[in-house]
Structure formats: structure tokens, C-alpha cells
Amino acid sequence: MARSLDVSEGTVRSRFRRLEEGGVLKITAFADPGRFGTARLALLFLKVAPEHHASVVDHLTACGEVSYVSSTLGRADVFAQVLVADDSALWRFLQERVRPLDGVLETECTLEVAVHKLWFDKDGSGRPGGAR
């Protein structure tokens, strides 16, 4: 990274630490769902009554099976990514821990089976630093 930016490694470490401490930067790992065997990586889309939105989000963020939660606009109000051991565990998680929550009006569950692209950038170019 230092070489590509033409700065010292110490400068990169310092900037990285400052961004991380400021909550701007977080390093995460993404697993390839196609390599999980029987484990299931599921994407949940929930329609939630407005007065229950915060409590549903709080519940999901506290679940060990849930790796990601966001509020969304469109067909769902809440999106969550869930990793469980197998189909049976996914069914139990939905039936016992998600659908009974106060305010959950609808659930949609999609299985993620392969990742074809994983890249985040601000300008939408799909290239590091917006290089063209």
C-alpha cells in the first residue's frame, strides 16, 4: 500500500490507525458461501412495523448467527446476513427467533451461493482509488 501511494510504511500505519480509531475504517473478512459445505449463508429481508424497527434491529444485532444488519429503503425495512450450520438451523432461526418478533410483518429469505464481485469504492468506478 505504501509503495502504491508513494509514502512510507509508517505513514500508512499512522493514517490507518487514525482512521480506525475515528471509526471511519473497519477491516472485515468476507467468506465465500460456496465453500461452506452444509452451512447456509442467508440474506433476510424483513418488513417491520415502524414502531418496532429499533427493537427488531437490536434483537438481530445481538444474535450470534447474524453478521450484518442494516436499515433499507425499498421492498424491506431491515436487511440481515445470517450464517447457520445447515438448512434445519436456518429454519429454526427463522421460526423461533425472527418471525415471532413483535413488529415483524413479513420475512423473505434468500440463500447466497456464490460471490462474483466484492468491492467497495466511493466513486463507483470499481477500481481502487477511482483509477480509470
C-alpha positions as CSV (number, residue, x, y, z in Angstrom):
1,M,0.0,0.0,0.0
2,A,2.8,2.4,0.9
3,R,4.6,1.7,-2.4
4,S,1.4,2.3,-4.5
5,L,0.8,5.6,-2.6
6,D,4.5,6.6,-2.7
7,V,4.6,7.2,1.1
8,S,6.5,5.4,3.9
9,E,5.0,2.3,5.7
10,G,5.0,4.4,8.9
11,T,2.8,7.0,7.2
12,V,0.3,4.2,6.1
13,R,0.3,2.7,9.6
14,S,-0.3,6.1,11.2
15,R,-3.1,7.0,8.8
16,F,-4.7,3.6,9.1
17,R,-4.6,3.8,12.9
18,R,-6.2,7.3,12.9
19,L,-9.0,6.2,10.5
20,E,-9.6,3.1,12.6
21,E,-9.7,5.0,15.9
22,G,-12.1,7.5,14.3
23,G,-14.5,4.8,13.3
24,V,-14.1,5.6,9.6
25,L,-12.2,2.3,8.7
26,K,-13.0,-1.2,9.7
27,I,-11.3,-4.3,8.4
28,T,-13.6,-7.2,7.8
29,A,-13.4,-10.6,6.2
30,F,-15.9,-11.9,3.7
31,A,-16.4,-15.7,3.3
32,D,-17.3,-17.4,0.1
33,P,-20.6,-19.0,0.7
34,G,-20.0,-21.7,-1.9
35,R,-17.3,-23.2,0.3
36,F,-19.4,-23.7,3.4
37,G,-20.5,-27.3,2.8
38,T,-23.8,-27.7,4.6
39,A,-23.6,-24.3,6.3
40,R,-26.0,-21.7,5.0
41,L,-25.4,-18.1,4.4
42,A,-28.8,-16.5,4.2
43,L,-29.9,-13.0,3.4
44,L,-33.0,-11.9,5.3
45,F,-35.3,-9.1,4.1
46,L,-37.8,-8.0,6.8
47,K,-40.8,-5.7,6.6
48,V,-41.2,-4.2,10.1
49,A,-43.8,-2.0,11.7
50,P,-42.2,1.4,12.2
51,E,-42.8,1.4,15.9
52,H,-40.9,-1.9,16.2
53,H,-38.0,-1.0,13.9
54,A,-35.4,-0.3,16.6
55,S,-36.3,-3.3,18.7
56,V,-36.0,-5.7,15.7
57,V,-32.6,-4.2,14.8
58,D,-31.4,-4.5,18.4
59,H,-32.6,-8.1,18.5
60,L,-30.9,-9.1,15.3
61,T,-27.6,-7.3,16.1
62,A,-27.5,-9.3,19.4
63,C,-27.8,-12.7,17.6
64,G,-24.6,-14.6,17.2
65,E,-25.7,-16.0,13.8
66,V,-26.2,-12.6,12.4
67,S,-23.1,-11.0,10.8
68,Y,-24.6,-7.8,9.2
69,V,-27.7,-5.7,9.8
70,S,-28.8,-2.6,8.0
71,S,-31.9,-0.5,7.6
72,T,-33.1,-0.3,4.0
73,L,-35.4,1.5,1.7
74,G,-37.5,-0.4,-0.9
75,R,-39.0,-3.9,-0.6
76,A,-37.8,-4.4,3.0
77,D,-37.1,-2.2,6.1
78,V,-34.3,-4.3,7.6
79,F,-31.7,-6.5,5.9
80,A,-29.6,-9.1,7.8
81,Q,-27.0,-11.6,6.8
82,V,-27.1,-14.9,8.7
83,L,-24.7,-17.8,8.9
84,V,-26.1,-21.1,10.3
85,A,-24.9,-24.7,10.4
86,D,-27.5,-26.1,7.9
87,D,-31.0,-25.9,6.5
88,S,-32.6,-27.1,9.7
89,A,-30.7,-24.5,11.8
90,L,-31.9,-21.8,9.3
91,W,-35.5,-23.0,9.6
92,R,-35.3,-22.9,13.4
93,F,-33.6,-19.5,13.4
94,L,-36.4,-18.0,11.3
95,Q,-39.3,-19.8,13.0
96,E,-38.1,-19.3,16.6
97,R,-36.1,-16.1,16.6
98,V,-37.1,-13.9,13.8
99,R,-40.8,-14.4,12.8
100,P,-42.1,-14.3,16.3
101,L,-40.6,-10.8,17.0
102,D,-43.1,-8.1,17.7
103,G,-43.4,-5.9,14.6
104,V,-42.1,-8.3,12.0
105,L,-44.7,-8.2,9.3
106,E,-43.0,-10.2,6.5
107,T,-39.8,-12.2,6.0
108,E,-38.0,-13.1,2.8
109,C,-35.0,-15.4,3.0
110,T,-32.6,-15.8,0.1
111,L,-29.6,-18.2,0.1
112,E,-26.3,-16.7,-1.1
113,V,-24.5,-19.4,-3.0
114,A,-21.6,-17.6,-4.8
115,V,-19.9,-14.3,-4.6
116,H,-19.0,-12.9,-8.0
117,K,-17.7,-9.4,-7.0
118,L,-16.9,-7.8,-3.7
119,W,-15.6,-4.3,-4.0
120,F,-16.5,-1.1,-2.2
121,D,-15.5,2.3,-3.6
122,K,-16.8,5.8,-3.2
123,D,-16.9,6.8,-6.9
124,G,-18.5,3.7,-8.3
125,S,-15.6,3.0,-10.8
126,G,-14.9,-0.4,-9.4
127,R,-11.2,0.4,-9.3
128,P,-9.1,1.2,-6.2
129,G,-8.9,4.9,-5.6
130,G,-11.2,5.6,-8.6
131,A,-8.4,4.9,-11.1
132,R,-9.7,4.9,-14.7
